[in-house]
């Protein structure tokens, strides 16, 4: 990791990888308000700073 402040998505990515969990596996465990899982692409966008979760 670089000297700059870690991003929210970067922390998620680093922690997920440290636990050996794929984006698909983690996305399936994160539920929206309607009870449906988030899409793996949405998690990917968060990890890369392209989206900000609500």
PQR file with spaces between the fields and no chain letter, atoms N, CA, C, O and H, PARSE charges and radii, in Angstrom:
ATOM       1  N    UNK     1       0.845   -1.171    0.000 -0.4000 1.5000
ATOM       2  CA   UNK     1       0.000    0.000    0.000 -0.0000 2.0000
ATOM       3  C    UNK     1       0.893    1.237    0.000  0.5500 1.7000
ATOM       4  O    UNK     1       1.984    1.218    0.571 -0.5500 1.4000
ATOM       5  N    UNK     2       0.445    2.286   -0.624 -0.4000 1.5000
ATOM       6  CA   UNK     2       1.241    3.504   -0.742 -0.0000 2.0000
ATOM       7  C    UNK     2       1.100    4.360    0.514  0.5500 1.7000
ATOM       8  O    UNK     2       0.399    3.994    1.458 -0.5500 1.4000
ATOM       9  H    UNK     2      -0.441    2.302   -1.088  0.4000 1.0000
ATOM      10  N    UNK     3       1.789    5.523    0.505 -0.4000 1.5000
ATOM      11  CA   UNK     3       1.767    6.431    1.646 -0.0000 2.0000
ATOM      12  C    UNK     3       0.475    7.227    1.743  0.5500 1.7000
ATOM      13  O    UNK     3       0.194    7.814    2.787 -0.5500 1.4000
ATOM      14  H    UNK     3       2.358    5.820   -0.262  0.4000 1.0000
ATOM      15  N    UNK     4      -0.314    7.259    0.676 -0.4000 1.5000
ATOM      16  CA   UNK     4      -1.546    8.045    0.733 -0.0000 2.0000
ATOM      17  C    UNK     4      -2.621    7.321    1.545  0.5500 1.7000
ATOM      18  O    UNK     4      -2.574    6.107    1.744 -0.5500 1.4000
ATOM      19  H    UNK     4      -0.086    6.782   -0.173  0.4000 1.0000
ATOM      20  N    UNK     5      -3.573    8.101    1.997 -0.4000 1.5000
ATOM      21  CA   UNK     5      -4.664    7.584    2.819 -0.0000 2.0000
ATOM      22  C    UNK     5      -5.440    6.501    2.062  0.5500 1.7000
ATOM      23  O    UNK     5      -5.813    6.707    0.907 -0.5500 1.4000
ATOM      24  H    UNK     5      -3.611    9.088    1.835  0.4000 1.0000
ATOM      25  N    UNK     6      -5.687    5.348    2.702 -0.4000 1.5000
ATOM      26  CA   UNK     6      -6.440    4.298    2.008 -0.0000 2.0000
ATOM      27  C    UNK     6      -7.900    4.714    1.792  0.5500 1.7000
ATOM      28  O    UNK     6      -8.490    5.409    2.618 -0.5500 1.4000
ATOM      29  H    UNK     6      -5.383    5.181    3.640  0.4000 1.0000
ATOM      30  N    UNK     7      -8.454    4.283    0.689 -0.4000 1.5000
ATOM      31  CA   UNK     7      -9.853    4.580    0.386 -0.0000 2.0000
ATOM      32  C    UNK     7     -10.744    3.517    1.024  0.5500 1.7000
ATOM      33  O    UNK     7     -10.273    2.446    1.406 -0.5500 1.4000
ATOM      34  H    UNK     7      -7.975    3.719    0.018  0.4000 1.0000
ATOM      35  N    UNK     8     -12.030    3.822    1.136 -0.4000 1.5000
ATOM      36  CA   UNK     8     -12.995    2.865    1.660 -0.0000 2.0000
ATOM      37  C    UNK     8     -12.965    1.583    0.825  0.5500 1.7000
ATOM      38  O    UNK     8     -12.884    0.478    1.361 -0.5500 1.4000
ATOM      39  H    UNK     8     -12.413    4.693    0.826  0.4000 1.0000
ATOM      40  N    UNK     9     -13.032    1.754   -0.495 -0.4000 1.5000
ATOM      41  CA   UNK     9     -13.001    0.593   -1.387 -0.0000 2.0000
ATOM      42  C    UNK     9     -11.700   -0.176   -1.289  0.5500 1.7000
ATOM      43  O    UNK     9     -11.687   -1.405   -1.353 -0.5500 1.4000
ATOM      44  H    UNK     9     -13.097    2.652   -0.931  0.4000 1.0000
ATOM      45  N    UNK    10     -10.607    0.550   -1.134 -0.4000 1.5000
ATOM      46  CA   UNK    10      -9.299   -0.093   -0.992 -0.0000 2.0000
ATOM      47  C    UNK    10      -9.217   -0.935    0.268  0.5500 1.7000
ATOM      48  O    UNK    10      -8.633   -2.019    0.263 -0.5500 1.4000
ATOM      49  H    UNK    10     -10.617    1.549   -1.082  0.4000 1.0000
ATOM      50  N    UNK    11      -9.805   -0.435    1.349 -0.4000 1.5000
ATOM      51  CA   UNK    11      -9.824   -1.198    2.597 -0.0000 2.0000
ATOM      52  C    UNK    11     -10.668   -2.462    2.454  0.5500 1.7000
ATOM      53  O    UNK    11     -10.305   -3.522    2.964 -0.5500 1.4000
ATOM      54  H    UNK    11     -10.279    0.445    1.353  0.4000 1.0000
ATOM      55  N    UNK    12     -11.794   -2.339    1.759 -0.4000 1.5000
ATOM      56  CA   UNK    12     -12.634   -3.521    1.521 -0.0000 2.0000
ATOM      57  C    UNK    12     -11.848   -4.552    0.720  0.5500 1.7000
ATOM      58  O    UNK    12     -11.821   -5.732    1.069 -0.5500 1.4000
ATOM      59  H    UNK    12     -12.089   -1.478    1.345  0.4000 1.0000
ATOM      60  N    UNK    13     -11.212   -4.100   -0.349 -0.4000 1.5000
ATOM      61  CA   UNK    13     -10.449   -4.999   -1.212 -0.0000 2.0000
ATOM      62  C    UNK    13      -9.322   -5.691   -0.447  0.5500 1.7000
ATOM      63  O    UNK    13      -9.151   -6.907   -0.537 -0.5500 1.4000
ATOM      64  H    UNK    13     -11.234   -3.141   -0.632  0.4000 1.0000
ATOM      65  N    UNK    14      -8.568   -4.913    0.295 -0.4000 1.5000
ATOM      66  CA   UNK    14      -7.435   -5.460    1.052 -0.0000 2.0000
ATOM      67  C    UNK    14      -7.900   -6.488    2.080  0.5500 1.7000
ATOM      68  O    UNK    14      -7.295   -7.551    2.217 -0.5500 1.4000
ATOM      69  H    UNK    14      -8.707   -3.926    0.368  0.4000 1.0000
ATOM      70  N    UNK    15      -8.965   -6.173    2.795 -0.4000 1.5000
ATOM      71  CA   UNK    15      -9.488   -7.088    3.810 -0.0000 2.0000
ATOM      72  C    UNK    15     -10.052   -8.346    3.164  0.5500 1.7000
ATOM      73  O    UNK    15      -9.815   -9.455    3.643 -0.5500 1.4000
ATOM      74  H    UNK    15      -9.456   -5.309    2.683  0.4000 1.0000
ATOM      75  N    UNK    16     -10.801   -8.172    2.071 -0.4000 1.5000
ATOM      76  CA   UNK    16     -11.386   -9.314    1.366 -0.0000 2.0000
ATOM      77  C    UNK    16     -10.299  -10.262    0.873  0.5500 1.7000
ATOM      78  O    UNK    16     -10.393  -11.476    1.055 -0.5500 1.4000
ATOM      79  H    UNK    16     -10.994   -7.271    1.682  0.4000 1.0000
ATOM      80  N    UNK    17      -9.274   -9.703    0.254 -0.4000 1.5000
ATOM      81  CA   UNK    17      -8.174  -10.530   -0.263 -0.0000 2.0000
ATOM      82  C    UNK    17      -7.428  -11.217    0.873  0.5500 1.7000
ATOM      83  O    UNK    17      -7.017  -12.370    0.739 -0.5500 1.4000
ATOM      84  H    UNK    17      -9.198   -8.717    0.106  0.4000 1.0000
ATOM      85  N    UNK    18      -7.249  -10.515    1.994 -0.4000 1.5000
ATOM      86  CA   UNK    18      -6.572  -11.097    3.148 -0.0000 2.0000
ATOM      87  C    UNK    18      -7.307  -12.288    3.731  0.5500 1.7000
ATOM      88  O    UNK    18      -6.697  -13.182    4.318 -0.5500 1.4000
ATOM      89  H    UNK    18      -7.583   -9.579    2.104  0.4000 1.0000
ATOM      90  N    UNK    19      -8.621  -12.294    3.565 -0.4000 1.5000
ATOM      91  CA   UNK    19      -9.432  -13.401    4.060 -0.0000 2.0000
ATOM      92  C    UNK    19      -9.657  -14.478    3.003  0.5500 1.7000
ATOM      93  O    UNK    19     -10.305  -15.490    3.268 -0.5500 1.4000
ATOM      94  H    UNK    19      -9.116  -11.568    3.088  0.4000 1.0000
ATOM      95  N    UNK    20      -9.117  -14.256    1.799 -0.4000 1.5000
ATOM      96  CA   UNK    20      -9.238  -15.249    0.735 -0.0000 2.0000
ATOM      97  C    UNK    20     -10.640  -15.376    0.179  0.5500 1.7000
ATOM      98  O    UNK    20     -11.049  -16.462   -0.231 -0.5500 1.4000
ATOM      99  H    UNK    20      -8.590  -13.433    1.584  0.4000 1.0000
ATOM     100  N    UNK    21     -11.391  -14.266    0.161 -0.4000 1.5000
ATOM     101  CA   UNK    21     -12.768  -14.278   -0.338 -0.0000 2.0000
ATOM     102  C    UNK    21     -12.815  -13.584   -1.700  0.5500 1.7000
ATOM     103  O    UNK    21     -12.216  -12.523   -1.882 -0.5500 1.4000
ATOM     104  H    UNK    21     -11.058  -13.384    0.495  0.4000 1.0000
ATOM     105  N    UNK    22     -13.521  -14.180   -2.646 -0.4000 1.5000
ATOM     106  CA   UNK    22     -13.659  -13.563   -3.961 -0.0000 2.0000
ATOM     107  C    UNK    22     -14.691  -12.441   -3.902  0.5500 1.7000
ATOM     108  O    UNK    22     -15.488  -12.367   -2.967 -0.5500 1.4000
ATOM     109  H    UNK    22     -14.007  -15.042   -2.498  0.4000 1.0000
ATOM     110  N    UNK    23     -14.670  -11.577   -4.900 -0.4000 1.5000
ATOM     111  CA   UNK    23     -15.672  -10.513   -4.971 -0.0000 2.0000
ATOM     112  C    UNK    23     -17.065  -11.123   -5.072  0.5500 1.7000
ATOM     113  O    UNK    23     -18.009  -10.629   -4.455 -0.5500 1.4000
ATOM     114  H    UNK    23     -14.023  -11.637   -5.660  0.4000 1.0000
ATOM     115  N    UNK    24     -17.190  -12.173   -5.832 -0.4000 1.5000
ATOM     116  CA   UNK    24     -18.488  -12.822   -6.002 -0.0000 2.0000
ATOM     117  C    UNK    24     -19.009  -13.358   -4.669  0.5500 1.7000
ATOM     118  O    UNK    24     -20.189  -13.205   -4.352 -0.5500 1.4000
ATOM     119  H    UNK    24     -16.423  -12.574   -6.333  0.4000 1.0000
ATOM     120  N    UNK    25     -18.126  -13.986   -3.894 -0.4000 1.5000
ATOM     121  CA   UNK    25     -18.524  -14.527   -2.586 -0.0000 2.0000
ATOM     122  C    UNK    25     -18.939  -13.409   -1.629  0.5500 1.7000
ATOM     123  O    UNK    25     -19.956  -13.521   -0.946 -0.5500 1.4000
ATOM     124  H    UNK    25     -17.168  -14.110   -4.152  0.4000 1.0000
ATOM     125  N    UNK    26     -18.155  -12.338   -1.581 -0.4000 1.5000
ATOM     126  CA   UNK    26     -18.483  -11.234   -0.685 -0.0000 2.0000
ATOM     127  C    UNK    26     -19.763  -10.531   -1.114  0.5500 1.7000
ATOM     128  O    UNK    26     -20.603  -10.205   -0.275 -0.5500 1.4000
ATOM     129  H    UNK    26     -17.329  -12.247   -2.137  0.4000 1.0000
ATOM     130  N    UNK    27     -19.917  -10.297   -2.399 -0.4000 1.5000
ATOM     131  CA   UNK    27     -21.124   -9.631   -2.901 -0.0000 2.0000
ATOM     132  C    UNK    27     -22.380  -10.414   -2.518  0.5500 1.7000
ATOM     133  O    UNK    27     -23.412   -9.818   -2.208 -0.5500 1.4000
ATOM     134  H    UNK    27     -19.235  -10.561   -3.081  0.4000 1.0000
ATOM     135  N    UNK    28     -22.298  -11.731   -2.538 -0.4000 1.5000
ATOM     136  CA   UNK    28     -23.454  -12.568   -2.193 -0.0000 2.0000
ATOM     137  C    UNK    28     -23.847  -12.419   -0.726  0.5500 1.7000
ATOM     138  O    UNK    28     -24.987  -12.700   -0.355 -0.5500 1.4000
ATOM     139  H    UNK    28     -21.460  -12.215   -2.789  0.4000 1.0000
ATOM     140  N    UNK    29     -22.903  -11.977    0.110 -0.4000 1.5000
ATOM     141  CA   UNK    29     -23.173  -11.821    1.546 -0.0000 2.0000
ATOM     142  C    UNK    29     -23.651  -10.416    1.911  0.5500 1.7000
ATOM     143  O    UNK    29     -24.129  -10.201    3.024 -0.5500 1.4000
ATOM     144  H    UNK    29     -21.977  -11.749   -0.191  0.4000 1.0000
ATOM     145  N    UNK    30     -23.529   -9.462    0.994 -0.4000 1.5000
ATOM     146  CA   UNK    30     -23.937   -8.080    1.263 -0.0000 2.0000
ATOM     147  C    UNK    30     -25.334   -7.883    0.689  0.5500 1.7000
ATOM     148  O    UNK    30     -25.541   -7.938   -0.523 -0.5500 1.4000
ATOM     149  H    UNK    30     -23.141   -9.637    0.089  0.4000 1.0000
ATOM     150  N    UNK    31     -26.280   -7.655    1.581 -0.4000 1.5000
ATOM     151  CA   UNK    31     -27.674   -7.540    1.155 -0.0000 2.0000
ATOM     152  C    UNK    31     -28.132   -6.084    1.113  0.5500 1.7000
ATOM     153  O    UNK    31     -27.793   -5.273    1.975 -0.5500 1.4000
ATOM     154  H    UNK    31     -26.112   -7.610    2.566  0.4000 1.0000
ATOM     155  N    UNK    32     -28.912   -5.789    0.084 -0.4000 1.5000
ATOM     156  CA   UNK    32     -29.545   -4.470   -0.033 -0.0000 2.0000
ATOM     157  C    UNK    32     -30.756   -4.447    0.896  0.5500 1.7000
ATOM     158  O    UNK    32     -31.102   -5.456    1.510 -0.5500 1.4000
ATOM     159  H    UNK    32     -29.188   -6.448   -0.616  0.4000 1.0000
ATOM     160  N    UNK    33     -31.394   -3.280    0.990 -0.4000 1.5000
ATOM     161  CA   UNK    33     -32.564   -3.135    1.855 -0.0000 2.0000
ATOM     162  C    UNK    33     -33.689   -4.099    1.496  0.5500 1.7000
ATOM     163  O    UNK    33     -34.463   -4.508    2.361 -0.5500 1.4000
ATOM     164  H    UNK    33     -31.113   -2.460    0.491  0.4000 1.0000
ATOM     165  N    UNK    34     -33.776   -4.461    0.213 -0.4000 1.5000
ATOM     166  CA   UNK    34     -34.842   -5.382   -0.215 -0.0000 2.0000
ATOM     167  C    UNK    34     -34.490   -6.855    0.026  0.5500 1.7000
ATOM     168  O    UNK    34     -35.266   -7.746   -0.322 -0.5500 1.4000
ATOM     169  H    UNK    34     -33.147   -4.129   -0.490  0.4000 1.0000
ATOM     170  N    UNK    35     -33.329   -7.105    0.618 -0.4000 1.5000
ATOM     171  CA   UNK    35     -32.923   -8.468    0.926 -0.0000 2.0000
ATOM     172  C    UNK    35     -32.151   -9.163   -0.170  0.5500 1.7000
ATOM     173  O    UNK    35     -31.663  -10.276    0.028 -0.5500 1.4000
ATOM     174  H    UNK    35     -32.699   -6.382    0.901  0.4000 1.0000
ATOM     175  N    UNK    36     -32.029   -8.526   -1.329 -0.4000 1.5000
ATOM     176  CA   UNK    36     -31.276   -9.101   -2.450 -0.0000 2.0000
ATOM     177  C    UNK    36     -29.789   -8.771   -2.287  0.5500 1.7000
ATOM     178  O    UNK    36     -29.432   -7.726   -1.742 -0.5500 1.4000
ATOM     179  H    UNK    36     -32.425   -7.622   -1.490  0.4000 1.0000
ATOM     180  N    UNK    37     -28.935   -9.666   -2.760 -0.4000 1.5000
ATOM     181  CA   UNK    37     -27.490   -9.445   -2.709 -0.0000 2.0000
ATOM     182  C    UNK    37     -27.079   -8.387   -3.733  0.5500 1.7000
ATOM     183  O    UNK    37     -27.723   -8.219   -4.769 -0.5500 1.4000
ATOM     184  H    UNK    37     -29.224  -10.515   -3.203  0.4000 1.0000
ATOM     185  N    UNK    38     -25.992   -7.678   -3.422 -0.4000 1.5000
ATOM     186  CA   UNK    38     -25.467   -6.725   -4.405 -0.0000 2.0000
ATOM     187  C    UNK    38     -24.783   -7.494   -5.535  0.5500 1.7000
ATOM     188  O    UNK    38     -24.414   -8.656   -5.363 -0.5500 1.4000
ATOM     189  H    UNK    38     -25.469   -7.814   -2.581  0.4000 1.0000
ATOM     190  N    UNK    39     -24.617   -6.856   -6.671 -0.4000 1.5000
ATOM     191  CA   UNK    39     -23.949   -7.484   -7.812 -0.0000 2.0000
ATOM     192  C    UNK    39     -22.433   -7.434   -7.613  0.5500 1.7000
ATOM     193  O    UNK    39     -21.914   -6.452   -7.083 -0.5500 1.4000
ATOM     194  H    UNK    39     -24.917   -5.912   -6.811  0.4000 1.0000
ATOM     195  N    UNK    40     -21.721   -8.478   -8.031 -0.4000 1.5000
ATOM     196  CA   UNK    40     -20.258   -8.452   -7.934 -0.0000 2.0000
ATOM     197  C    UNK    40     -19.652   -7.236   -8.651  0.5500 1.7000
ATOM     198  O    UNK    40     -18.647   -6.695   -8.189 -0.5500 1.4000
ATOM     199  H    UNK    40     -22.142   -9.276   -8.461  0.4000 1.0000
ATOM     200  N    UNK    41     -20.242   -6.798   -9.768 -0.4000 1.5000
ATOM     201  CA   UNK    41     -19.723   -5.637  -10.489 -0.0000 2.0000
ATOM     202  C    UNK    41     -19.849   -4.370   -9.645  0.5500 1.7000
ATOM     203  O    UNK    41     -18.980   -3.500   -9.699 -0.5500 1.4000
ATOM     204  H    UNK    41     -21.058   -7.238  -10.144  0.4000 1.0000
ATOM     205  N    UNK    42     -20.922   -4.263   -8.870 -0.4000 1.5000
ATOM     206  CA   UNK    42     -21.108   -3.110   -7.978 -0.0000 2.0000
ATOM     207  C    UNK    42     -19.998   -3.095   -6.926  0.5500 1.7000
ATOM     208  O    UNK    42     -19.433   -2.040   -6.638 -0.5500 1.4000
ATOM     209  H    UNK    42     -21.628   -4.970   -8.827  0.4000 1.0000
ATOM     210  N    UNK    43     -19.682   -4.262   -6.352 -0.4000 1.5000
ATOM     211  CA   UNK    43     -18.587   -4.361   -5.383 -0.0000 2.0000
ATOM     212  C    UNK    43     -17.266   -3.990   -6.055  0.5500 1.7000
ATOM     213  O    UNK    43     -16.449   -3.282   -5.466 -0.5500 1.4000
ATOM     214  H    UNK    43     -20.141   -5.119   -6.587  0.4000 1.0000
ATOM     215  N    UNK    44     -17.056   -4.456   -7.265 -0.4000 1.5000
ATOM     216  CA   UNK    44     -15.842   -4.114   -8.007 -0.0000 2.0000
ATOM     217  C    UNK    44     -15.735   -2.601   -8.191  0.5500 1.7000
ATOM     218  O    UNK    44     -14.662   -2.025   -8.012 -0.5500 1.4000
ATOM     219  H    UNK    44     -17.719   -5.031   -7.744  0.4000 1.0000
ATOM     220  N    UNK    45     -16.835   -1.966   -8.546 -0.4000 1.5000
ATOM     221  CA   UNK    45     -16.841   -0.510   -8.726 -0.0000 2.0000
ATOM     222  C    UNK    45     -16.518    0.208   -7.415  0.5500 1.7000
ATOM     223  O    UNK    45     -15.800    1.208   -7.421 -0.5500 1.4000
ATOM     224  H    UNK    45     -17.707   -2.433   -8.691  0.4000 1.0000
ATOM     225  N    UNK    46     -17.036   -0.287   -6.301 -0.4000 1.5000
ATOM     226  CA   UNK    46     -16.738    0.316   -4.997 -0.0000 2.0000
ATOM     227  C    UNK    46     -15.244    0.172   -4.693  0.5500 1.7000
ATOM     228  O    UNK    46     -14.589    1.134   -4.290 -0.5500 1.4000
ATOM     229  H    UNK    46     -17.620   -1.099   -6.296  0.4000 1.0000
ATOM     230  N    UNK    47     -14.717   -1.031   -4.891 -0.4000 1.5000
ATOM     231  CA   UNK    47     -13.301   -1.281   -4.595 -0.0000 2.0000
ATOM     232  C    UNK    47     -12.369   -0.411   -5.435  0.5500 1.7000
ATOM     233  O    UNK    47     -11.274   -0.063   -4.992 -0.5500 1.4000
ATOM     234  H    UNK    47     -15.249   -1.812   -5.219  0.4000 1.0000
ATOM     235  N    UNK    48     -12.795   -0.065   -6.631 -0.4000 1.5000
ATOM     236  CA   UNK    48     -11.954    0.745   -7.516 -0.0000 2.0000
ATOM     237  C    UNK    48     -12.312    2.236   -7.508  0.5500 1.7000
ATOM     238  O    UNK    48     -11.807    3.001   -8.329 -0.5500 1.4000
ATOM     239  H    UNK    48     -13.684   -0.348   -6.991  0.4000 1.0000
ATOM     240  N    UNK    49     -13.181    2.645   -6.582 -0.4000 1.5000
ATOM     241  CA   UNK    49     -13.507    4.048   -6.409 -0.0000 2.0000
ATOM     242  C    UNK    49     -14.412    4.646   -7.468  0.5500 1.7000
ATOM     243  O    UNK    49     -14.501    5.867   -7.596 -0.5500 1.4000
ATOM     244  H    UNK    49     -13.591    2.024   -5.915  0.4000 1.0000
ATOM     245  N    UNK    50     -15.090    3.785   -8.236 -0.4000 1.5000
ATOM     246  CA   UNK    50     -15.992    4.283   -9.280 -0.0000 2.0000
ATOM     247  C    UNK    50     -17.403    4.527   -8.769  0.5500 1.7000
ATOM     248  O    UNK    50     -18.189    5.232   -9.401 -0.5500 1.4000
ATOM     249  H    UNK    50     -15.018    2.793   -8.132  0.4000 1.0000
ATOM     250  N    UNK    51     -17.721    3.931   -7.606 -0.4000 1.5000
ATOM     251  CA   UNK    51     -19.055    4.105   -7.022 -0.0000 2.0000
ATOM     252  C    UNK    51     -18.885    4.295   -5.510  0.5500 1.7000
ATOM     253  O    UNK    51     -17.911    3.841   -4.910 -0.5500 1.4000
ATOM     254  H    UNK    51     -17.083    3.358   -7.092  0.4000 1.0000
ATOM     255  N    UNK    52     -19.854    4.973   -4.930 -0.4000 1.5000
ATOM     256  CA   UNK    52     -19.875    5.169   -3.475 -0.0000 2.0000
ATOM     257  C    UNK    52     -21.155    4.531   -2.949  0.5500 1.7000
ATOM     258  O    UNK    52     -22.250    4.895   -3.376 -0.5500 1.4000
ATOM     259  H    UNK    52     -20.645    5.342   -5.418  0.4000 1.0000
ATOM     260  N    UNK    53     -21.025    3.588   -2.029 -0.4000 1.5000
ATOM     261  CA   UNK    53     -22.237    2.938   -1.529 -0.0000 2.0000
ATOM     262  C    UNK    53     -23.079    3.900   -0.694  0.5500 1.7000
ATOM     263  O    UNK    53     -22.561    4.834   -0.081 -0.5500 1.4000
ATOM     264  H    UNK    53     -20.135    3.292   -1.682  0.4000 1.0000
ATOM     265  N    UNK    54     -24.373    3.652   -0.683 -0.4000 1.5000
ATOM     266  CA   UNK    54     -25.275    4.493    0.105 -0.0000 2.0000
ATOM     267  C    UNK    54     -25.183    4.130    1.573  0.5500 1.7000
ATOM     268  O    UNK    54     -25.869    4.729    2.401 -0.5500 1.4000
ATOM     269  H    UNK    54     -24.793    2.893   -1.180  0.4000 1.0000
